[in-house]
Amino acid sequence: MRRAKQIIFGLVIIIVVGLIGWGTYGAFLKPAPTCFDNSQNQGETGVDCGGPCVPCELKSLKPIQVDQGWPKWFKTTTSTSGIAAEIYNPNPDWAAKDFSYRFDIKDQFGAVIQSVSGSSFIYGGELKYLVEPRIDLSAGKISSVDLTISNPQWIGVNDFSRPDVEIQGTKTEKTDMLYVSGKVVNRAESDFSNFSVYSLVYNNDGQFIAASKTIVDSVPKFGASDFKISFGSALDIYQPIDITFSFTRTLTVGDSGNDVGILQSFLIEGGFIKREPTKYYDDATKQAVAAMQGALGITPTGNFDQPTLQALNSIISSNIPQITKLQEAQSIDPARTKVFVEIKR
């Protein structure tokens, strides 16, 4: 009997000590519920989401996507280049009011030779572009570019919707330089200031050529503002050559015009000169013409004289598509120009 009492007394002590320990743990040692403890323990609608935690939908959001084939890089001058990337937010009900991005520029060995970082935003379901129009690095040194997007700050589209702003009257023109111009039309009840307008230009085959941007100081509510984006002087607008084209004048050093550019395109296709057409008959063109004349069995004067004109017209009349191929690939098709405005509400 005495032994039984001892056992019962011992069990009571164990229970009491256990309750005290459990109470102490619950009061002082047990971690407070959080939104990261993999438990539905503080009024959440799901595990670690809803209620006091982030909405459950946020946990299933898709990341901002970089479209296939992007980023792309392009030449701006002999010592500078630019980068552009097409990105897409696959979440129509959620916008990223801010995110960070980084372009890692690599050489032929896959080593990062330069990085360019920035921040931007993207509206729900939006396709947009990230453009770095001028980087102090020659395009010839670039073999690939990687884009990393991080730290998106998600917000519902009702709280971060796209402003009622659009682009109208877009024109792509070439004078001394290539320009893209138009109007930013604001139908919103707010003024906007210090925002960017971007343009991407493509060739006749829809291949990306270059991108640039400008800053618009302001656009008033229910108003409009003009913009003009410069691409420099190196790019030309593609103008298809009629199959009846023929040279009509002789040419020599100092002459300029479209016919000089066509002659230079022919010299490039024939491998007599290695550079882009300039439309100016210089010493390099003269040397290339002399080489072509030698190949055609004509006295190599270096001048685009009457015998050379007649011989080239005969060749061109049956070979126009090949002659203009390079010119077409490097020239801008205005019908394919894209313009977008980047305004943060």
C-alpha contacts under 8 A as a table, 3 or more apart, distances in Angstrom:
res1	aa1	res2	aa2	distance
1	M	4	A	5.10
1	M	5	K	6.40
2	R	5	K	5.17
2	R	6	Q	6.38
3	R	6	Q	5.05
3	R	7	I	6.31
4	A	7	I	5.14
4	A	8	I	6.25
5	K	8	I	5.09
5	K	9	F	5.99
6	Q	9	F	5.05
6	Q	10	G	6.06
7	I	10	G	5.09
7	I	11	L	6.24
8	I	11	L	5.15
8	I	12	V	6.25
9	F	12	V	5.11
9	F	13	I	6.33
10	G	13	I	5.12
10	G	14	I	6.23
11	L	14	I	5.04
11	L	15	I	6.16
12	V	15	I	5.14
12	V	16	V	6.13
13	I	16	V	5.09
13	I	17	V	6.05
14	I	17	V	5.17
14	I	18	G	5.99
15	I	18	G	5.01
15	I	19	L	6.12
16	V	19	L	5.16
16	V	20	I	6.21
17	V	20	I	5.08
17	V	21	G	6.07
18	G	21	G	4.99
18	G	22	W	5.99
19	L	22	W	5.03
19	L	23	G	5.98
20	I	23	G	5.09
20	I	24	T	6.06
21	G	24	T	5.03
21	G	25	Y	6.09
22	W	25	Y	5.04
22	W	26	G	6.04
23	G	26	G	5.08
23	G	27	A	5.97
24	T	27	A	5.13
24	T	28	F	5.73
24	T	29	L	6.93
25	Y	28	F	5.41
25	Y	29	L	4.45
25	Y	30	K	5.32
26	G	29	L	6.13
26	G	30	K	5.08
27	A	30	K	6.91
33	P	37	D	7.05
33	P	41	N	6.46
33	P	42	Q	6.43
34	T	37	D	5.77
34	T	42	Q	7.81
34	T	48	D	7.52
35	C	38	N	7.56
35	C	48	D	4.52
35	C	49	C	6.81
35	C	52	P	7.95
35	C	53	C	5.62
36	F	39	S	7.87
36	F	48	D	5.93
37	D	48	D	7.11
38	N	47	V	6.03
38	N	48	D	6.07
39	S	47	V	5.44
39	S	48	D	6.32
40	Q	43	G	7.07
40	Q	44	E	5.83
40	Q	45	T	7.64
40	Q	46	G	6.21
40	Q	47	V	4.55
40	Q	48	D	6.05
41	N	44	E	6.92
42	Q	51	G	7.91
42	Q	52	P	7.59
43	G	50	G	7.97
43	G	51	G	5.77
43	G	52	P	7.22
44	E	47	V	6.64
44	E	48	D	6.46
44	E	49	C	5.68
44	E	50	G	4.79
44	E	51	G	4.47
44	E	52	P	6.55
44	E	53	C	6.82
45	T	49	C	6.35
45	T	50	G	4.83
45	T	51	G	6.06
45	T	56	C	7.70
46	G	49	C	5.16
46	G	50	G	6.13
46	G	56	C	6.73
48	D	53	C	6.26
48	D	54	V	7.77
49	C	52	P	7.62
49	C	53	C	4.85
49	C	54	V	5.18
49	C	55	P	5.48
49	C	56	C	4.72
49	C	59	K	7.72
50	G	53	C	5.11
50	G	54	V	5.60
50	G	55	P	4.54
50	G	56	C	5.35
51	G	54	V	7.53
51	G	55	P	7.47
54	V	58	L	6.80
54	V	59	K	7.95
55	P	58	L	5.56
55	P	59	K	7.44
56	C	59	K	5.54
56	C	60	S	7.26
57	E	60	S	5.43
57	E	61	L	6.55
58	L	61	L	5.26
58	L	154	W	7.73
61	L	91	N	6.69
62	K	89	N	7.98
62	K	90	P	6.47
62	K	91	N	6.59
63	P	89	N	7.30
63	P	90	P	7.58
64	I	87	I	6.94
64	I	88	Y	5.86
64	I	89	N	4.89
64	I	90	P	6.83
64	I	149	I	7.33
65	Q	87	I	5.50
65	Q	88	Y	5.14
65	Q	89	N	6.38
65	Q	90	P	7.48
66	V	70	W	6.77
66	V	71	P	7.94
66	V	85	A	7.18
66	V	86	E	6.13
66	V	87	I	4.50
66	V	88	Y	6.52
66	V	147	L	7.68
67	D	70	W	5.90
67	D	85	A	7.74
67	D	86	E	5.67
67	D	87	I	5.65
67	D	88	Y	7.07
69	G	72	K	7.47
70	W	84	A	7.48
70	W	85	A	5.19
70	W	86	E	6.28
71	P	83	I	6.75
71	P	84	A	5.56
71	P	85	A	4.25
71	P	86	E	7.07
71	P	145	V	6.20
71	P	146	D	6.87
71	P	147	L	6.89
72	K	83	I	5.72
72	K	84	A	5.46
72	K	85	A	6.34
72	K	145	V	7.29
73	W	81	S	6.96
73	W	82	G	5.53
73	W	83	I	4.37
73	W	84	A	6.41
73	W	139	A	7.16
73	W	142	I	7.99
73	W	145	V	7.76
73	W	210	A	7.81
74	F	81	S	5.59
74	F	82	G	5.31
74	F	83	I	6.48
74	F	139	A	6.25
74	F	209	I	6.84
74	F	210	A	5.81
75	K	78	T	7.27
75	K	80	T	6.59
75	K	81	S	4.51
75	K	82	G	6.43
75	K	138	S	7.29
75	K	139	A	5.30
75	K	210	A	7.69
76	T	79	S	7.88
76	T	80	T	5.60
76	T	81	S	4.84
76	T	82	G	6.52
76	T	134	R	7.11
76	T	232	G	7.80
77	T	80	T	5.07
77	T	81	S	6.66
77	T	138	S	7.79
78	T	138	S	6.29
78	T	139	A	7.92
79	S	136	D	6.57
79	S	137	L	5.81
79	S	138	S	4.46
79	S	139	A	7.55
80	T	134	R	6.32
80	T	135	I	5.47
80	T	136	D	4.74
80	T	137	L	4.78
80	T	138	S	4.81
80	T	139	A	6.66
81	S	133	P	7.20
81	S	134	R	5.56
81	S	135	I	5.23
81	S	136	D	6.74
81	S	137	L	5.93
81	S	138	S	5.74
81	S	139	A	5.19
82	G	131	V	7.62
82	G	132	E	5.60
82	G	133	P	4.41
82	G	134	R	4.83
82	G	135	I	5.71
82	G	139	A	7.89
82	G	210	A	7.70
82	G	211	A	7.44
83	I	131	V	5.85
83	I	132	E	5.14
83	I	133	P	6.19
83	I	134	R	7.79
83	I	211	A	7.79
84	A	129	Y	6.74
84	A	130	L	5.59
84	A	131	V	4.40
84	A	132	E	6.29
84	A	133	P	7.64
84	A	211	A	6.84
85	A	129	Y	5.46
85	A	130	L	5.20
85	A	131	V	6.58
86	E	127	L	7.16
86	E	128	K	5.91
86	E	129	Y	4.56
86	E	130	L	6.59
87	I	127	L	5.81
87	I	128	K	5.58
87	I	129	Y	5.90
87	I	130	L	7.45
88	Y	125	G	7.03
88	Y	126	E	5.82
88	Y	127	L	4.37
88	Y	128	K	6.41
89	N	92	P	7.39
89	N	95	A	7.69
89	N	122	I	6.92
89	N	123	Y	7.31
89	N	124	G	6.25
89	N	125	G	4.97
89	N	126	E	5.47
89	N	127	L	6.55
90	P	124	G	7.53
90	P	125	G	5.29
90	P	126	E	7.65
91	N	94	W	5.49
91	N	95	A	7.40
91	N	124	G	5.76
91	N	125	G	5.37
92	P	95	A	7.66
92	P	124	G	4.39
92	P	125	G	4.10
92	P	126	E	7.77
92	P	157	V	7.84
93	D	124	G	5.55
93	D	125	G	7.40
93	D	156	G	6.06
93	D	157	V	5.40
94	W	123	Y	7.30
94	W	124	G	4.95
94	W	125	G	7.80
94	W	154	W	6.34
94	W	155	I	5.64
94	W	156	G	4.61
94	W	157	V	5.17
95	A	121	F	7.85
95	A	122	I	5.89
95	A	123	Y	4.47
95	A	124	G	4.38
95	A	125	G	7.78
95	A	154	W	5.61
95	A	155	I	5.37
95	A	156	G	6.09
95	A	157	V	5.69
95	A	160	F	6.62
95	A	161	S	7.86
96	A	99	F	6.65
96	A	121	F	5.55
96	A	122	I	5.35
96	A	123	Y	6.40
96	A	124	G	7.63
96	A	152	P	5.52
96	A	153	Q	5.10
96	A	154	W	4.42
96	A	155	I	6.10
97	K	120	S	7.85
97	K	121	F	4.97
97	K	122	I	6.50
97	K	123	Y	7.50
97	K	152	P	7.46
97	K	153	Q	5.71
97	K	154	W	6.34
97	K	155	I	6.65
97	K	160	F	7.12
98	D	119	S	6.79
98	D	120	S	5.61
98	D	121	F	4.57
98	D	122	I	7.54
98	D	151	N	7.91
98	D	152	P	5.79
98	D	153	Q	5.32
98	D	154	W	7.78
99	F	119	S	5.54
99	F	120	S	5.61
99	F	121	F	5.94
99	F	149	I	6.99
99	F	150	S	6.04
99	F	151	N	5.34
99	F	152	P	4.27
99	F	153	Q	6.29
100	S	117	S	7.49
100	S	118	G	5.92
100	S	119	S	4.36
100	S	120	S	6.59
100	S	149	I	5.78
100	S	150	S	5.24
100	S	151	N	6.11
100	S	152	P	7.13
101	Y	117	S	5.70
101	Y	118	G	5.46
101	Y	119	S	5.84
101	Y	120	S	7.75
101	Y	147	L	6.95
101	Y	148	T	5.49
101	Y	149	I	4.45
101	Y	150	S	6.22
102	R	115	S	6.66
102	R	116	V	5.58
102	R	117	S	4.26
102	R	118	G	6.47
102	R	147	L	5.69
102	R	148	T	5.25
102	R	149	I	6.73
103	F	115	S	5.49
103	F	116	V	5.08
103	F	117	S	6.31
103	F	145	V	6.44
103	F	146	D	5.63
103	F	147	L	4.68
103	F	148	T	6.65
104	D	112	V	6.08
104	D	113	I	7.77
104	D	114	Q	6.24
104	D	115	S	4.57
104	D	116	V	6.70
104	D	145	V	5.56
104	D	146	D	5.10
104	D	147	L	6.43
105	I	112	V	5.46
105	I	113	I	5.86
105	I	114	Q	5.26
105	I	115	S	5.91
105	I	142	I	6.63
105	I	143	S	7.85
105	I	144	S	6.22
105	I	145	V	4.56
105	I	146	D	6.64
106	K	109	F	7.55
106	K	110	G	5.28
106	K	111	A	5.13
106	K	112	V	4.30
106	K	113	I	5.50
106	K	114	Q	7.23
106	K	142	I	5.99
106	K	143	S	5.89
106	K	144	S	5.29
106	K	145	V	5.95
107	D	110	G	5.37
107	D	111	A	5.61
107	D	112	V	6.63
107	D	113	I	6.49
107	D	141	K	6.18
107	D	142	I	5.24
107	D	143	S	4.96
107	D	144	S	6.77
108	Q	111	A	7.50
108	Q	141	K	7.89
108	Q	142	I	7.25
108	Q	143	S	5.15
108	Q	144	S	7.76
110	G	143	S	7.81
110	G	144	S	7.73
112	V	115	S	7.28
121	F	344	K	7.63
122	I	126	E	6.40
122	I	128	K	7.48
123	Y	126	E	5.33
123	Y	157	V	7.27
123	Y	160	F	7.24
123	Y	161	S	6.61
123	Y	162	R	6.29
124	G	157	V	6.10
124	G	161	S	7.62
128	K	340	F	7.84
131	V	198	Y	7.73
131	V	211	A	7.00
131	V	212	S	7.32
132	E	135	I	7.12
132	E	212	S	7.94
133	P	211	A	6.31
133	P	212	S	5.23
133	P	213	K	7.08
137	L	141	K	7.35
138	S	141	K	5.65
138	S	142	I	7.38
139	A	142	I	5.42
140	G	143	S	7.88
142	I	145	V	7.62
149	I	152	P	7.90
155	I	159	D	6.76
155	I	160	F	6.73
156	G	159	D	5.52
156	G	160	F	6.45
157	V	160	F	4.80
157	V	161	S	5.08
158	N	161	S	5.91
160	F	345	R	6.86
161	S	345	R	7.29
162	R	344	K	7.86
162	R	345	R	6.97
163	P	188	A	6.46
163	P	343	I	7.36
163	P	344	K	7.81
163	P	345	R	6.30
164	D	186	N	6.35
164	D	187	R	5.39
164	D	188	A	5.27
165	V	184	V	6.95
165	V	185	V	5.64
165	V	186	N	4.57
165	V	187	R	5.98
165	V	188	A	6.97
166	E	184	V	5.89
166	E	185	V	5.38
166	E	186	N	6.80
166	E	341	V	7.39
167	I	170	T	7.28
167	I	182	G	6.94
167	I	183	K	5.73
167	I	184	V	4.88
167	I	185	V	6.17
167	I	339	V	7.33
167	I	340	F	7.04
167	I	341	V	7.32
168	Q	182	G	5.92
168	Q	183	K	5.23
168	Q	184	V	6.52
168	Q	185	V	6.98
169	G	181	S	7.73
169	G	182	G	4.89
169	G	183	K	6.19
170	T	180	V	6.87
170	T	181	S	5.57
170	T	182	G	4.39
170	T	183	K	7.29
170	T	339	V	7.86
171	K	179	Y	7.92
171	K	180	V	5.52
171	K	181	S	5.27
171	K	182	G	6.28
171	K	334	P	7.40
172	T	178	L	7.28
172	T	179	Y	5.74
172	T	180	V	4.49
172	T	181	S	6.66
172	T	334	P	5.37
172	T	337	T	7.37
173	E	178	L	5.78
173	E	179	Y	5.34
173	E	180	V	6.47
173	E	237	I	7.41
173	E	334	P	7.88
174	K	177	M	5.49
174	K	178	L	4.35
174	K	179	Y	6.19
174	K	236	D	6.75
174	K	237	I	6.75
175	T	178	L	6.53
176	D	233	S	6.23
177	M	230	S	7.07
177	M	231	F	6.87
177	M	232	G	5.05
177	M	233	S	4.17
177	M	234	A	7.61
177	M	235	L	7.77
178	L	230	S	6.09
178	L	231	F	5.30
178	L	232	G	5.76
178	L	233	S	5.98
178	L	234	A	7.98
178	L	235	L	6.35
178	L	236	D	6.88
178	L	237	I	8.00
179	Y	228	K	6.55
179	Y	229	I	5.51
179	Y	230	S	4.73
179	Y	231	F	6.06
179	Y	232	G	7.83
180	V	199	S	7.25
180	V	228	K	5.76
180	V	229	I	5.09
180	V	230	S	6.68
181	S	226	D	7.45
181	S	227	F	5.54
181	S	228	K	4.28
181	S	229	I	6.15
182	G	226	D	5.83
182	G	227	F	5.64
182	G	228	K	6.79
183	K	224	A	6.36
183	K	225	S	5.49
183	K	226	D	4.41
183	K	227	F	5.97
184	V	219	V	7.37
184	V	224	A	5.39
184	V	225	S	5.26
184	V	226	D	6.28
184	V	227	F	7.29
184	V	341	V	7.78
185	V	219	V	7.75
185	V	222	F	7.55
185	V	223	G	6.12
185	V	224	A	4.37
185	V	225	S	6.78
186	N	219	V	6.75
186	N	220	P	6.95
186	N	221	K	5.85
186	N	222	F	5.23
186	N	223	G	5.41
186	N	224	A	5.87
187	R	221	K	6.38
187	R	222	F	4.60
187	R	223	G	7.01
188	A	191	D	7.70
188	A	221	K	5.64
188	A	222	F	6.12
189	E	221	K	5.13
189	E	222	F	6.70
190	S	220	P	7.08
190	S	221	K	4.93
191	D	218	S	7.26
191	D	219	V	5.98
191	D	220	P	4.48
191	D	221	K	4.72
192	F	195	F	7.43
192	F	218	S	5.53
192	F	219	V	5.45
192	F	220	P	6.51
192	F	221	K	7.63
192	F	343	I	7.51
193	S	216	V	6.99
193	S	217	D	5.28
193	S	218	S	3.91
193	S	219	V	6.35
194	N	215	I	6.24
194	N	216	V	5.57
194	N	217	D	4.57
194	N	218	S	5.95
195	F	215	I	5.63
195	F	216	V	5.53
195	F	217	D	6.88
195	F	218	S	7.51
195	F	341	V	7.71
195	F	342	E	6.30
195	F	343	I	5.77
196	S	213	K	6.66
196	S	214	T	5.78
196	S	215	I	4.60
196	S	216	V	6.16
196	S	341	V	6.06
196	S	342	E	5.40
196	S	343	I	7.17
197	V	213	K	5.55
197	V	214	T	5.53
197	V	215	I	6.36
197	V	216	V	7.19
197	V	227	F	7.75
197	V	339	V	7.12
197	V	340	F	5.85
197	V	341	V	4.39
197	V	342	E	6.13
198	Y	211	A	7.28
198	Y	212	S	5.89
198	Y	213	K	4.27
198	Y	214	T	6.70
198	Y	229	I	7.75
198	Y	339	V	5.62
198	Y	340	F	5.42
198	Y	341	V	6.28
198	Y	342	E	7.75
199	S	211	A	5.60
199	S	212	S	5.58
199	S	213	K	6.11
199	S	229	I	7.33
199	S	337	T	7.07
199	S	338	K	5.50
199	S	339	V	4.33
199	S	340	F	6.54
200	L	208	F	7.42
200	L	209	I	7.61
200	L	210	A	5.91
200	L	211	A	4.33
200	L	212	S	6.73
200	L	337	T	5.94
200	L	338	K	5.14
200	L	339	V	6.50
201	V	208	F	6.25
201	V	209	I	5.73
201	V	210	A	5.62
201	V	211	A	6.31
201	V	332	I	6.37
201	V	333	D	7.45
201	V	334	P	7.56
201	V	336	R	6.68
201	V	337	T	4.69
201	V	338	K	6.42
202	Y	205	D	7.70
202	Y	206	G	5.39
202	Y	207	Q	5.25
202	Y	208	F	4.44
202	Y	209	I	5.06
202	Y	210	A	7.26
202	Y	331	S	7.99
202	Y	332	I	5.61
202	Y	333	D	6.05
202	Y	334	P	7.90
202	Y	336	R	5.85
202	Y	337	T	6.26
203	N	206	G	5.31
203	N	207	Q	5.44
203	N	208	F	6.68
203	N	209	I	6.60
203	N	238	Y	7.62
203	N	328	E	6.94
203	N	329	A	5.98
203	N	330	Q	6.68
203	N	331	S	5.64
203	N	332	I	4.62
203	N	333	D	4.95
203	N	336	R	7.43
204	N	207	Q	7.39
204	N	238	Y	7.44
204	N	328	E	6.64
204	N	329	A	7.09
204	N	331	S	7.64
204	N	332	I	6.86
204	N	333	D	5.13
204	N	336	R	7.69
205	D	329	A	7.49
206	G	336	R	6.92
209	I	330	Q	7.42
209	I	332	I	7.54
210	A	231	F	7.96
211	A	231	F	7.59
212	S	229	I	6.70
212	S	230	S	6.97
212	S	231	F	6.31
213	K	229	I	5.76
213	K	230	S	7.59
214	T	227	F	7.42
214	T	228	K	7.02
214	T	229	I	5.54
214	T	230	S	7.93
216	V	219	V	7.70
216	V	225	S	7.80
216	V	227	F	6.69
218	S	225	S	7.28
219	V	223	G	6.37
219	V	224	A	5.75
219	V	225	S	5.46
220	P	223	G	5.02
220	P	224	A	6.77
231	F	235	L	7.32
232	G	235	L	6.99
233	S	236	D	7.76
235	L	330	Q	7.46
235	L	331	S	6.29
235	L	332	I	7.13
236	D	330	Q	7.69
236	D	331	S	5.02
236	D	332	I	6.03
237	I	331	S	5.17
237	I	332	I	4.54
237	I	333	D	6.17
237	I	334	P	7.17
238	Y	327	Q	7.43
238	Y	328	E	5.92
238	Y	331	S	4.76
238	Y	332	I	5.35
238	Y	333	D	5.74
239	Q	328	E	8.00
240	P	328	E	7.83
241	I	245	F	6.63
241	I	320	I	7.91
241	I	324	T	7.66
242	D	245	F	5.43
243	I	317	S	6.89
243	I	320	I	6.42
244	T	317	S	6.91
245	F	317	S	7.34
246	S	313	N	5.47
246	S	316	I	7.40
246	S	317	S	7.35
247	F	250	T	7.90
247	F	259	D	6.93
247	F	309	L	6.43
247	F	313	N	6.39
248	T	309	L	7.93
249	R	309	L	7.79
250	T	303	N	7.85
250	T	304	F	5.37
250	T	305	D	5.11
250	T	306	Q	6.21
250	T	309	L	6.80
251	L	255	D	6.29
251	L	260	V	7.72
251	L	281	Y	7.65
251	L	303	N	6.29
251	L	304	F	4.80
251	L	305	D	6.65
252	T	255	D	5.93
252	T	281	Y	6.39
252	T	286	K	7.41
252	T	302	G	7.83
252	T	303	N	5.03
252	T	304	F	6.05
253	V	281	Y	4.91
253	V	282	D	5.18
253	V	283	D	6.62
253	V	286	K	6.82
253	V	303	N	7.55
254	G	280	Y	6.88
254	G	281	Y	5.50
254	G	282	D	6.31
255	D	260	V	7.50
255	D	280	Y	6.12
255	D	281	Y	5.32
256	S	259	D	7.72
256	S	260	V	5.80
256	S	261	G	7.99
256	S	279	K	5.43
256	S	280	Y	4.38
256	S	281	Y	5.95
257	G	260	V	5.36
257	G	261	G	6.63
257	G	279	K	5.31
257	G	280	Y	6.77
258	N	261	G	4.97
258	N	262	I	6.25
258	N	279	K	5.95
259	D	262	I	4.98
259	D	263	L	6.10
259	D	279	K	7.36
260	V	263	L	5.00
260	V	264	Q	6.17
260	V	279	K	4.83
260	V	280	Y	6.16
260	V	281	Y	6.36
261	G	264	Q	5.03
261	G	265	S	6.20
261	G	277	P	5.32
261	G	278	T	6.09
261	G	279	K	3.98
261	G	280	Y	7.13
262	I	265	S	4.96
262	I	266	F	6.30
262	I	277	P	7.78
262	I	279	K	7.75
262	I	323	I	7.97
262	I	324	T	7.63
263	L	266	F	5.12
263	L	267	L	6.31
264	Q	267	L	4.90
264	Q	268	I	6.14
264	Q	273	I	7.84
264	Q	277	P	5.48
264	Q	278	T	7.73
264	Q	279	K	7.42
264	Q	285	T	7.08
265	S	268	I	5.04
265	S	269	E	6.22
265	S	276	E	7.85
265	S	277	P	6.12
265	S	323	I	6.43
265	S	324	T	6.87
265	S	326	L	7.00
265	S	327	Q	6.62
266	F	269	E	5.12
266	F	270	G	6.18
266	F	323	I	5.45
266	F	324	T	7.84
267	L	270	G	5.06
267	L	271	G	6.19
267	L	272	F	5.13
267	L	273	I	5.82
267	L	288	A	6.74
267	L	289	V	7.34
267	L	292	M	7.42
268	I	271	G	5.08
268	I	272	F	5.91
268	I	273	I	5.16
268	I	274	K	6.00
268	I	275	R	7.24
268	I	276	E	7.95
269	E	272	F	7.73
269	E	322	Q	7.89
269	E	323	I	6.50
269	E	326	L	7.63
270	G	273	I	7.92
270	G	292	M	7.98
271	G	274	K	6.92
272	F	288	A	5.13
272	F	289	V	7.63
272	F	291	A	6.53
272	F	292	M	6.60
273	I	284	A	7.72
273	I	285	T	7.51
273	I	288	A	5.74
277	P	327	Q	7.96
281	Y	284	A	7.94
281	Y	285	T	5.68
281	Y	286	K	7.07
282	D	285	T	5.26
282	D	286	K	6.33
283	D	286	K	4.90
283	D	287	Q	6.25
284	A	287	Q	5.21
284	A	288	A	6.26
285	T	288	A	5.02
285	T	289	V	6.06
285	T	302	G	7.98
286	K	289	V	5.09
286	K	290	A	6.23
286	K	302	G	4.53
286	K	303	N	6.27
287	Q	290	A	5.12
287	Q	291	A	6.36
287	Q	302	G	5.82
288	A	291	A	5.07
288	A	292	M	6.23
288	A	302	G	7.34
289	V	292	M	4.97
289	V	293	Q	6.04
289	V	300	P	7.59
289	V	302	G	5.05
289	V	303	N	6.84
289	V	304	F	6.94
290	A	293	Q	5.02
290	A	294	G	6.26
290	A	299	T	7.98
290	A	300	P	4.41
290	A	301	T	5.74
290	A	302	G	4.08
290	A	303	N	7.33
291	A	294	G	5.17
291	A	295	A	6.41
291	A	300	P	6.83
291	A	302	G	7.83
292	M	295	A	5.03
292	M	296	L	6.24
292	M	300	P	7.86
293	Q	296	L	5.00
293	Q	297	G	6.09
293	Q	298	I	4.78
293	Q	299	T	6.29
293	Q	300	P	5.10
293	Q	301	T	7.82
293	Q	302	G	7.66
293	Q	308	T	6.89
294	G	297	G	5.12
294	G	298	I	5.67
294	G	299	T	6.56
294	G	300	P	5.53
295	A	298	I	7.57
296	L	311	A	7.96
298	I	307	P	7.35
298	I	308	T	7.06
300	P	303	N	7.99
304	F	308	T	5.83
304	F	309	L	6.39
305	D	308	T	5.36
305	D	309	L	6.05
306	Q	309	L	4.95
306	Q	310	Q	6.18
307	P	310	Q	5.28
307	P	311	A	6.21
308	T	311	A	5.12
308	T	312	L	6.03
309	L	312	L	5.25
309	L	313	N	6.04
310	Q	313	N	5.20
310	Q	314	S	6.29
311	A	314	S	5.28
311	A	315	I	6.54
312	L	315	I	5.07
312	L	316	I	5.96
313	N	316	I	5.02
313	N	317	S	5.99
314	S	317	S	5.52
314	S	318	S	7.27
315	I	318	S	5.85
315	I	319	N	6.22
316	I	319	N	4.81
316	I	320	I	5.23
316	I	323	I	7.42
317	S	320	I	6.21
319	N	322	Q	5.76
319	N	323	I	6.49
320	I	323	I	5.13
320	I	324	T	6.29
321	P	324	T	5.49
321	P	325	K	6.17
322	Q	325	K	5.19
323	I	326	L	7.25
324	T	327	Q	5.15
324	T	328	E	6.02
325	K	328	E	5.23
325	K	329	A	6.29
326	L	329	A	5.10
326	L	330	Q	6.33
327	Q	330	Q	5.40
327	Q	331	S	6.09
328	E	331	S	5.27
328	E	332	I	7.91
333	D	336	R	5.66
333	D	337	T	7.06
334	P	337	T	5.35
